[in-house]
Amino acid sequence: MLARQHAGSMLLSAMAAGLILVYLLGVLAPHLDAELGMNRVQLGSLSTAFYLTAAVLSAVTHLIVRRAGPAKALVFLFLSSGTGCLLVSASTSVLLLLVACCVGGIAAALSNPATNEFLTGMKPPLAILVGAKQSGVQVGALAVGMVVGPLAGIFGWRVSAAVCGAGCYLLAIVAAFTLRSRVSTTLDAGIGNPKPGRAHWATLGYAGLMGGGLSTVNTYLPLFSFEQLGFPPAVAGMAVGVVGVGGMIARIAWSAVAERLGMKRMNLLLCGQAALAAASAGLLVMSVPWGSSLLWVAALILGLSAAAWNSLVYLFVILAGKDVGRISGQIQSAFYFGLMATPIAFGAVVDTTGSYELGWLGTGILFLIGSVVAVRIPKHSLTAVATSPAPAG
């Protein structure tokens, strides 16, 4: 039992470390703007560099996981994330920040292939473990939003970034000495149907759309709270923390519900999550004329919906037990391409119009399209996804 709990806590920590750098940049945005003179498009380019690196590498990191084993892959994940955070701390220009984002993107690319492959070696039940593991991303968002913002206000943003890096290095040491996993001697092979079906492409499309919407929230919610609603930087950063609290609860809860209902309700659950996320984007638009209190409601709903979809998808990929690392990498790659695609466009809209309303409206549209795509995912969709063949080449 203790070994299972320790493994679960390390998997949660790995998911937190995988994306901590992009949350760090979001919370530090006001400080970066003040010291380095960054505009919104440049800030968006940092997220784009991070997610582009993660999206491209996600298609191949399962090979590393299979060859080295998920335990060693997790050690490398922590080291990559820690190095990225330390590079942020030492950065004196946008170029150096871009390099830091590329290094941090390696950790993000390893996160789901490594953690999901690790879970295949554990005994059921797995729903709570998967939900808790996926909530690690939101634990990272919560930690950054609640701790890094105030820490940066007291000691400076460079110190706060260095603290994040040191924490990741400490986790790498713990993982190296305490985690063990099997090492595969064979590469993933194509299994099942000769061509990916509708379920495969619909699931990847849904992942991309949810990523596109969520990326604008991760990148611009603190800056929106600071510039448009007038919150001080430390409080503005806590908006991401509220998203984190909602996501932590939702990823465990949605996994438990999905395990009880079974695969046949998967598309309806995903549709509901996207529709709730669209509604929360509408609340962000209304928070400008109607009152800033709507920000906190929107942030919580975003955590309960947009931040929790992948706990459902990855649960069934793991339960299917076929090509877990490869399929996890494909879904993650689609999600990261979505995350990468929107920050620069959102920033350009805000810089052009001088307000955030049109940007949040676009975010809501992405989530609405995602709800329509989710309906197109047929029953037993994750079985279909998990048995689709590897792409040629």
C-alpha positions in Angstrom: 0.0 0.0 0.0 2.8 2.4 0.9 4.6 1.6 -2.3 1.5 2.3 -4.3 0.9 5.6 -2.5 4.5 6.6 -3.1 4.3 5.8 -6.8 1.0 7.7 -7.1 2.6 10.8 -5.4 5.6 10.6 -7.7 3.4 10.3 -10.8 1.4 13.3 -9.6 4.6 15.2 -9.1 5.8 14.3 -12.6 2.6 15.7 -14.2 3.1 18.9 -12.1 6.7 19.2 -13.2 5.9 18.6 -16.8 3.9 21.8 -17.3 5.2 23.9 -14.3 7.3 26.2 -16.6 4.4 27.5 -18.6 2.4 28.2 -15.5 5.5 29.9 -14.1 5.7 32.2 -17.1 2.0 33.1 -16.9 2.2 34.1 -13.2 5.5 36.0 -13.8 4.1 37.8 -16.9 3.7 41.2 -15.1 7.3 41.0 -13.8 8.7 40.0 -17.2 6.8 42.8 -18.8 8.2 45.3 -16.3 11.8 44.2 -16.4 12.3 42.8 -19.9 9.7 45.0 -21.7 7.8 42.0 -23.2 4.6 42.6 -25.1 1.7 40.2 -25.3 2.7 38.6 -28.6 6.2 37.9 -27.2 4.6 36.4 -24.1 2.5 34.2 -26.4 5.6 33.2 -28.3 7.0 31.7 -25.2 4.0 29.4 -24.7 4.1 28.6 -28.4 7.8 27.5 -28.2 7.1 25.4 -25.1 4.1 23.6 -26.7 5.7 23.2 -30.1 8.6 21.4 -28.6 6.3 19.3 -26.5 4.0 18.5 -29.4 6.7 17.5 -31.8 8.6 15.3 -29.3 5.4 13.7 -27.9 5.3 11.7 -31.1 8.6 10.0 -30.3 9.1 10.1 -26.6 7.2 6.8 -26.2 10.3 5.1 -27.8 12.5 6.5 -25.0 10.0 5.4 -22.4 9.8 1.9 -23.9 13.6 1.5 -24.2 14.8 3.1 -20.9 11.7 2.2 -18.9 9.2 4.7 -17.4 11.1 5.1 -14.1 14.2 6.4 -15.8 12.1 8.5 -18.1 10.5 10.2 -15.1 14.0 11.1 -13.7 14.8 12.7 -17.0 11.5 14.6 -17.0 12.2 16.1 -13.6 15.8 17.1 -14.7 14.5 18.7 -17.9 11.8 20.7 -16.1 14.2 21.9 -13.4 16.8 23.0 -16.0 14.1 25.0 -17.8 13.1 26.8 -14.6 16.7 27.7 -13.8 17.2 29.0 -17.3 14.1 31.3 -16.8 15.7 32.5 -13.6 18.9 33.4 -15.4 17.3 34.9 -18.5 18.0 38.5 -19.5 16.2 38.5 -22.9 13.3 36.9 -24.8 15.7 34.7 -26.7 17.0 33.0 -23.5 13.4 32.6 -22.3 12.6 30.8 -25.6 15.5 28.4 -25.0 14.2 27.8 -21.5 10.8 27.0 -22.9 12.2 24.5 -25.4 14.1 22.7 -22.6 10.9 22.6 -20.5 9.0 21.3 -23.4 11.0 18.1 -23.2 9.6 17.4 -19.8 6.0 18.1 -21.1 6.5 15.6 -23.9 7.5 12.9 -21.5 4.8 13.4 -19.0 1.8 11.3 -20.2 3.7 8.6 -22.1 6.0 8.0 -19.1 3.3 8.1 -16.4 0.7 6.2 -18.3 3.2 3.5 -19.2 4.3 3.3 -15.5 0.6 2.7 -14.6 0.3 -0.3 -16.9 2.6 -2.2 -14.5 0.3 -1.5 -11.5 -2.6 -3.6 -10.4 -6.2 -2.3 -10.7 -8.3 -0.4 -9.7 -6.7 2.5 -11.5 -9.4 5.1 -11.9 -8.4 7.0 -8.7 -4.7 6.7 -9.5 -5.2 8.0 -13.0 -7.4 10.9 -11.8 -4.9 11.8 -9.0 -2.0 11.5 -11.5 -3.7 13.8 -14.0 -4.6 16.3 -11.2 -0.8 16.8 -10.8 -1.0 19.3 -13.6 -3.4 21.3 -11.6 -1.3 20.8 -8.4 1.4 22.5 -10.3 -0.9 25.3 -11.4 -2.1 25.7 -7.8 1.4 25.8 -6.4 2.6 28.3 -8.9 -0.4 30.5 -8.6 -0.6 30.5 -4.8 3.2 30.5 -4.0 5.2 31.8 -6.9 3.3 35.1 -7.2 3.7 36.2 -3.6 7.3 34.8 -3.5 8.2 36.9 -6.6 6.7 40.0 -4.9 8.9 39.5 -1.8 12.2 38.1 -3.2 11.9 38.8 -6.9 10.8 36.8 -9.9 14.3 35.2 -10.5 14.4 33.7 -7.0 10.9 32.3 -7.4 11.9 30.6 -10.7 15.0 29.2 -9.1 13.0 27.7 -6.3 10.9 25.9 -8.8 14.0 24.5 -10.5 15.5 23.3 -7.3 12.3 21.5 -6.4 12.3 19.6 -9.7 15.9 18.6 -9.1 15.0 17.3 -5.7 12.2 15.2 -7.2 14.6 13.8 -9.8 16.9 12.5 -6.9 13.9 10.9 -5.1 12.7 9.3 -8.3 16.1 7.9 -9.2 16.4 6.1 -5.8 12.9 5.0 -5.2 11.1 4.2 -8.5 11.5 0.9 -10.3 9.7 -0.2 -13.5 9.9 -2.8 -16.2 11.9 -2.1 -19.4 10.4 -3.2 -22.7 12.7 -4.9 -25.2 10.3 -4.4 -28.1 9.0 -1.3 -29.8 5.4 -0.4 -30.2 3.8 -2.1 -33.1 0.6 -1.3 -35.0 -2.3 -3.2 -33.7 -5.8 -3.6 -35.0 -7.5 -1.8 -37.9 -5.5 -1.1 -41.1 -6.4 2.6 -40.9 -7.3 5.0 -38.0 -11.0 5.4 -37.9 -13.4 8.3 -37.1 -12.9 7.7 -33.3 -9.2 8.2 -33.6 -9.4 11.5 -35.5 -12.3 12.8 -33.5 -10.5 12.2 -30.3 -7.3 13.9 -31.6 -9.4 16.8 -32.9 -11.1 17.1 -29.5 -7.8 17.1 -27.7 -6.5 19.9 -30.0 -9.5 22.1 -29.5 -9.5 21.8 -25.8 -5.8 22.5 -25.8 -6.3 25.6 -27.9 -8.9 27.0 -25.5 -7.1 26.1 -22.3 -3.8 27.6 -23.5 -5.3 31.1 -23.6 -6.5 30.7 -20.1 -3.1 29.5 -18.8 -1.2 32.2 -20.6 -3.4 35.3 -20.2 -5.8 34.8 -17.3 -3.3 36.4 -14.8 -2.5 39.3 -17.1 -6.2 39.8 -17.9 -6.9 39.9 -14.1 -4.1 42.4 -13.7 -4.7 44.7 -16.6 -8.4 44.6 -17.3 -9.9 43.9 -13.8 -7.3 45.8 -11.8 -6.1 43.1 -9.4 -2.6 43.4 -8.0 -0.1 40.9 -9.5 -0.1 38.5 -6.5 -3.9 38.2 -6.5 -4.0 38.0 -10.3 -1.7 35.0 -10.2 -4.2 33.3 -7.9 -6.7 33.0 -10.7 -4.7 30.2 -12.2 -4.6 28.7 -8.7 -8.4 28.6 -8.7 -8.4 26.8 -12.0 -5.9 24.4 -10.4 -8.2 23.7 -7.4 -11.1 22.9 -9.7 -9.0 20.7 -11.9 -7.6 18.7 -9.0 -11.1 17.9 -7.8 -12.5 17.3 -11.3 -9.8 15.0 -12.6 -10.4 12.5 -9.7 -14.2 12.9 -9.8 -14.6 12.5 -13.6 -12.4 9.4 -13.6 -14.5 7.8 -10.8 -17.7 8.7 -12.7 -16.3 7.4 -16.0 -15.3 4.1 -14.5 -18.8 3.6 -13.0 -20.6 4.6 -16.3 -18.3 2.8 -18.7 -17.0 3.7 -22.1 -20.4 4.0 -23.7 -21.0 7.4 -22.1 -17.6 8.7 -23.0 -18.7 11.1 -25.7 -21.4 12.6 -23.6 -19.0 13.2 -20.7 -16.5 14.9 -23.0 -19.3 17.0 -24.7 -20.4 18.2 -21.3 -17.0 19.2 -20.3 -16.5 21.3 -23.4 -19.9 23.0 -23.1 -19.1 24.0 -19.5 -15.8 25.4 -20.6 -17.5 27.5 -23.3 -19.9 28.9 -20.7 -16.9 29.9 -18.5 -15.3 31.8 -21.3 -18.6 33.7 -21.6 -18.3 34.6 -17.9 -14.9 36.0 -18.5 -16.3 38.3 -21.2 -19.1 39.4 -18.8 -16.7 40.0 -16.0 -15.5 43.3 -17.5 -18.9 45.1 -17.5 -20.7 43.1 -14.8 -18.0 42.8 -12.1 -14.7 41.1 -11.4 -16.3 38.5 -9.1 -17.3 36.5 -12.2 -13.6 35.9 -12.8 -13.5 33.5 -9.9 -16.6 31.7 -10.9 -15.3 31.3 -14.5 -11.9 30.1 -13.2 -13.5 27.4 -11.0 -15.7 26.2 -13.9 -12.7 26.1 -16.2 -10.9 23.9 -13.7 -13.9 21.6 -13.4 -14.3 21.2 -17.2 -11.5 22.2 -19.6 -8.8 21.2 -17.2 -10.2 17.7 -16.6 -11.0 16.1 -20.0 -7.7 14.1 -20.3 -8.3 12.2 -17.1 -11.2 10.5 -19.0 -9.3 9.8 -22.2 -6.2 8.5 -20.6 -8.1 6.3 -18.1 -9.5 4.3 -21.0 -6.2 4.2 -23.0 -4.6 2.7 -19.9 -7.4 0.2 -19.3 -7.2 -0.9 -23.0 -3.6 -1.7 -22.3 -2.4 -1.7 -25.9 0.3 0.7 -27.2 -0.3 2.9 -24.1 2.9 5.0 -24.6 2.3 5.6 -28.3 -1.4 6.4 -28.1 -0.8 8.6 -25.1 1.9 10.5 -27.1 -0.5 11.0 -30.1 -3.3 12.4 -27.9 -0.8 14.5 -26.0 0.7 15.8 -29.3 -2.7 16.9 -30.6 -3.4 18.6 -27.3 -0.1 20.4 -27.3 -0.5 21.5 -30.9 -3.7 23.1 -29.8 -2.0 24.7 -26.8 0.6 26.1 -29.1 -1.7 27.5 -31.8 -3.6 30.1 -29.8 -1.5 32.3 -27.5 0.1 34.5 -30.2 -3.3 35.0 -32.0 -4.9 35.8 -28.6 -2.2 38.3 -27.8 -2.4 39.9 -31.2 -6.1 40.4 -30.8 -5.7 42.1 -27.4 -2.8 44.3 -28.6 -4.9 45.4 -31.6 -8.2 46.0 -29.8 -6.9 47.0 -26.4 -9.3 44.6 -24.6 -9.7 40.9 -23.9 -13.4 40.4 -24.7 -12.8 39.3 -28.3 -10.1 36.9 -27.2 -12.2 35.2 -24.6 -15.1 35.0 -27.2 -12.7 33.1 -29.5 -11.8 30.8 -26.6 -15.5 30.0 -26.1 -15.9 29.2 -29.8 -13.1 26.7 -29.6 -14.7 25.0 -26.7 -18.1 25.0 -28.4 -16.6 23.3 -31.5 -15.0 20.8 -29.1 -18.5 19.9 -27.7 -19.7 19.2 -31.2 -16.7 17.1 -32.1 -17.2 15.1 -28.9 -20.6 14.0 -30.0 -19.0 12.6 -33.1 -16.9 10.2 -31.0 -18.7 6.9 -31.2 -19.3 4.5 -28.3 -16.2 2.5 -27.2 -14.2 5.3 -28.8 -11.1 4.8 -26.7 -10.9 1.2 -27.5 -10.9 2.2 -31.2 -8.2 4.8 -30.5 -6.1 2.5 -28.5 -6.2 -0.2 -31.2 -5.4 2.1 -34.1 -2.1 1.4 -35.9 1.0 3.4 -35.7 1.5 5.9 -38.6 3.8 4.8 -41.3 7.4 5.8 -41.0 
